[in-house]
Amino acid sequence: MSPIACRQCGNTDGPFTRDGICEDCEQPPALGMHTDLSNEAYHADKTSLSSSGARKLLPPSCPAKFRHEQDNPQPASKTFDYGNAAHKVVLGNGPKLILVDHDAWTTKEAKAEVAEARAQGGIPLKQHEIDMVNAMAEQIRRHPLAAALLDPAYGAPEQSGFWIDGPTGIRRRVRFDWLPSIQSGRLIIPDYKTTTDASEEAMQKDIAKYGYNMQADWYEDASRALDLGDDAELLLIAQEKNPPYLVNVIGIEFFSRAIGRAKNRVAIEKFAECMSTGNWPGYSDTEPNYLALPGYAENRDKELYL
């Protein structure tokens, strides 16, 4: 059955692709900055590489996983709901929060309301979850540095940009959580993260686990390519999802960003090769991979047994 409206822009004129997207949306966004590009249209562009995509191309992931996730977007989950809802309330942009006022969502009626909320493009939440994200937003407003970085009088959420990578000629893209509209001196780009632990020790591990050093370099490179600033800096606004919803503003030191830059370059080259050949490899399929023990295990066991 043909769609009656484009699932990205709502256009009813058609024609539509197999994925329910009109021909206008099927075209990749133009190069440069976009202030009103929808989140769906941004993520639908398979011709360009994002920061999260670059991280997915590198170990422990691989190009095959990257391509599979492009073709098969992950379904909604409660974990994503909490993060997206917090982004909506804190940044002022995102899907509508829809109250599903049932203690349990296991009944037929509750399941139908949840499905309807998702069909509308909203985020279904219980009352205590709505209270939680509102309390998180209030805590952000009370934090002097976070509040200044996200001041609605001096910036706007969800700004997208597209540019050409010089060495490879591929399209790259970025979607800033927040972009300051008034700049005096160095451009500071805040990026909002929700987490279970925003302490320095935990965030240091998260930088390595989630590749936030790669993200920092990517956003700073984007600011140069898009003529936003030559010496921009990304700051993470990390907030805990449990009371008292503590906030920690995190910068990433120079050498970590340099490592991120080197990893980004490898990912960009890999993406360019995959786009050129149409081959999105998984793990090695021609020779075995010989693995050593993890460093901690080798150091422990060689002392005990060798």
C-alpha positions in Angstrom: 0.0 0.0 0.0 1.5 3.4 -1.0 2.0 6.0 1.7 -0.3 9.0 1.8 2.4 11.4 3.1 6.2 11.5 3.2 7.3 10.2 6.6 10.0 13.0 6.8 8.4 16.2 5.5 4.7 15.3 5.4 4.4 16.1 1.7 1.3 14.5 0.2 2.1 15.1 -3.5 4.5 12.2 -3.9 5.8 10.3 -5.7 7.2 8.2 -2.9 10.1 5.8 -2.7 9.8 2.3 -1.2 10.8 3.7 2.2 7.9 6.2 2.2 10.1 9.2 1.4 9.1 11.8 -1.3 11.5 12.5 -4.1 12.5 15.9 -2.7 13.6 14.3 0.6 15.4 11.5 -1.2 17.8 14.1 -2.5 20.7 14.7 -0.1 20.7 18.0 1.8 22.7 20.8 0.2 26.2 21.6 1.5 26.4 24.3 4.2 24.4 25.0 7.3 20.7 24.1 7.8 18.8 25.6 10.7 15.5 23.8 10.1 16.4 20.3 8.8 14.4 17.6 10.6 16.2 14.9 12.5 14.7 12.3 10.2 16.0 14.0 7.1 19.5 14.5 8.6 19.8 10.8 9.5 18.3 9.6 6.2 21.3 10.9 4.2 23.3 7.8 3.4 25.7 9.7 1.1 27.4 11.4 4.0 29.3 10.4 7.1 28.6 11.6 10.6 30.6 11.4 13.8 28.6 8.5 15.2 29.0 6.7 11.8 32.7 7.2 11.9 32.9 5.6 15.3 30.8 2.7 14.1 33.2 2.0 11.2 36.1 1.3 13.5 36.9 -1.6 15.9 35.3 -3.1 17.9 32.6 -2.4 15.2 33.1 -2.7 11.5 31.8 -1.4 8.1 29.3 -4.3 7.8 27.6 -3.3 11.1 27.7 0.4 10.1 25.9 -0.4 6.8 23.4 -2.7 8.5 22.4 0.0 11.0 22.0 2.5 8.1 19.6 0.1 6.4 17.9 -1.0 9.5 17.4 1.9 12.0 17.1 0.7 15.6 13.6 0.6 17.0 12.6 2.9 19.9 13.6 1.8 23.4 13.2 3.1 26.9 16.9 4.0 27.1 16.6 6.1 24.0 13.3 7.6 25.2 14.9 8.9 28.4 17.8 10.5 26.5 15.6 12.0 23.8 13.0 13.3 26.3 15.7 15.0 28.3 17.1 16.5 25.1 13.6 17.8 24.3 13.1 19.5 27.6 16.6 20.8 28.1 17.3 22.0 24.6 13.8 22.9 23.6 13.7 20.8 20.4 12.7 17.3 19.6 9.7 14.9 19.5 6.6 15.7 21.6 6.4 14.1 25.0 3.1 12.2 25.3 1.8 11.1 28.7 0.6 7.5 28.7 -1.1 7.5 32.1 -1.1 3.9 33.1 0.8 2.4 36.0 1.8 -0.6 33.8 2.0 -0.7 30.1 1.2 -4.4 29.8 -2.5 -3.9 29.2 -4.0 -3.8 25.8 -5.2 -0.3 26.3 -1.8 1.0 27.4 0.0 -0.8 24.6 -2.3 0.8 22.1 -1.6 4.3 23.6 2.1 3.7 23.4 1.9 2.6 19.8 -0.2 5.6 18.9 2.3 7.9 20.6 5.1 6.4 18.6 3.1 6.5 15.4 2.7 10.3 15.9 6.4 10.6 16.2 6.2 11.3 19.9 7.9 9.8 23.0 5.5 7.9 25.3 6.3 8.5 29.0 4.7 7.8 32.4 4.0 10.8 34.7 7.0 10.1 36.9 9.3 10.0 33.8 8.0 13.4 32.6 8.6 14.7 36.2 12.1 13.3 36.0 13.1 15.1 32.7 11.6 18.3 34.0 13.6 18.1 37.1 16.7 17.4 35.0 16.0 20.6 33.0 15.6 22.6 36.1 18.9 21.4 37.5 20.6 22.4 34.2 19.1 25.9 34.6 20.5 26.1 38.2 24.1 25.1 37.0 25.9 28.4 36.2 28.1 27.1 33.5 25.7 24.7 31.8 22.9 27.4 31.9 25.2 29.9 30.3 26.3 27.5 27.6 22.6 26.6 26.8 21.1 30.1 27.2 18.2 30.3 24.6 18.9 34.0 24.2 22.3 33.3 22.6 21.9 30.0 20.7 19.7 27.5 19.0 19.3 23.7 19.1 19.7 21.0 16.4 21.7 22.8 13.8 23.0 20.7 10.9 25.9 21.1 8.5 27.2 19.3 5.4 30.6 19.7 3.8 33.1 18.0 1.5 36.2 16.3 2.9 39.2 17.6 1.0 41.4 14.5 0.9 38.7 12.1 -0.1 35.9 14.1 -1.6 33.2 12.4 0.5 30.3 14.3 2.1 30.6 14.7 5.9 27.8 15.9 8.2 27.3 17.2 11.7 24.3 17.9 13.9 25.1 20.3 16.7 23.0 19.8 19.9 23.4 23.5 20.4 25.1 26.2 18.4 25.7 29.7 19.9 24.3 32.5 17.7 26.4 35.3 19.3 30.1 34.7 19.3 32.7 36.8 21.0 36.0 35.2 21.0 36.4 31.4 20.8 33.3 29.3 19.7 32.3 27.0 22.4 30.0 24.1 21.2 28.1 22.4 24.1 26.9 18.8 23.6 24.4 17.4 26.1 24.8 13.9 27.4 22.7 11.9 29.9 24.4 9.3 31.9 24.2 7.2 35.1 27.5 8.6 36.4 28.9 12.1 35.5 31.9 11.9 37.7 35.3 12.7 36.3 36.4 9.0 36.6 33.3 7.7 34.9 33.4 10.3 32.1 37.0 9.5 31.4 36.0 5.9 30.7 33.1 7.1 28.6 35.4 9.2 26.5 37.2 6.0 25.5 34.1 3.8 25.4 31.9 6.1 23.2 34.6 7.9 21.3 33.8 11.4 22.6 37.4 12.4 21.7 36.5 11.6 18.1 33.3 13.6 18.4 35.2 16.6 19.7 37.6 16.6 16.8 34.7 16.0 14.3 32.7 19.0 15.6 35.7 21.2 15.8 36.6 20.2 12.2 33.0 20.9 11.1 33.2 24.4 12.6 36.3 25.2 10.5 34.8 23.7 7.3 31.5 25.5 7.8 33.1 28.9 8.6 31.8 29.0 12.1 35.2 29.4 13.8 38.8 28.3 13.4 39.5 27.5 17.1 36.2 26.0 18.3 36.0 23.7 21.3 33.5 21.0 22.2 32.4 20.8 25.8 30.3 17.9 27.1 27.4 18.8 29.5 27.0 15.4 31.2 24.0 15.0 33.5 23.0 12.1 35.7 19.6 10.5 35.2 19.0 9.9 38.9 18.4 12.5 41.7 19.8 15.0 42.4 20.6 15.0 38.6 24.1 16.3 39.0 25.8 18.1 36.1 29.4 18.1 35.1 30.8 20.1 32.2 33.7 18.2 30.6 36.4 19.3 28.3 38.6 16.8 26.4 42.4 17.5 26.5 44.5 18.2 23.5 46.3 14.8 23.1 43.0 12.9 23.4 41.5 15.1 20.6 44.6 14.5 18.5 44.1 10.7 18.8 40.4 11.3 17.9 41.5 13.2 14.8 43.7 10.3 13.7 40.9 7.8 14.2 38.5 10.0 12.3 40.8 10.1 9.4 41.0 6.3 9.3 37.2 6.1 9.4 36.8 8.7 6.7 39.2 6.8 4.4 37.4 3.6 5.1 34.0 5.1 4.3 35.4 6.5 1.1 36.7 3.1 0.1 33.5 1.3 1.0 31.4 3.9 -1.0 33.7 3.5 -4.0 33.7 -0.3 -4.0 30.3 -1.1 -2.6 32.0 -3.5 -0.3 31.3 -3.2 3.5 33.5 -5.8 5.1 32.9 -7.4 8.5 35.6 -9.2 10.5 38.4 -10.9 8.6 37.1 -13.8 6.4 40.3 -14.9 4.8 42.8 -15.6 7.6 42.4 -16.3 11.4 42.9 -13.4 13.8 45.5 -14.4 16.4 44.7 -12.7 19.7 46.7 -12.1 22.8 45.4 -12.1 26.3 44.1 -8.7 27.5 47.0 -6.7 29.0 45.7 -7.0 32.6 45.3 -10.8 32.3 48.7 -11.3 30.7 50.4 -9.3 33.4 48.6 -11.1 36.2 49.1 -14.6 34.8 52.7 -14.3 33.8 53.6 -13.4 37.4 51.6 -16.4 38.7 52.4 -19.1 36.2 55.5 -18.3 34.1 
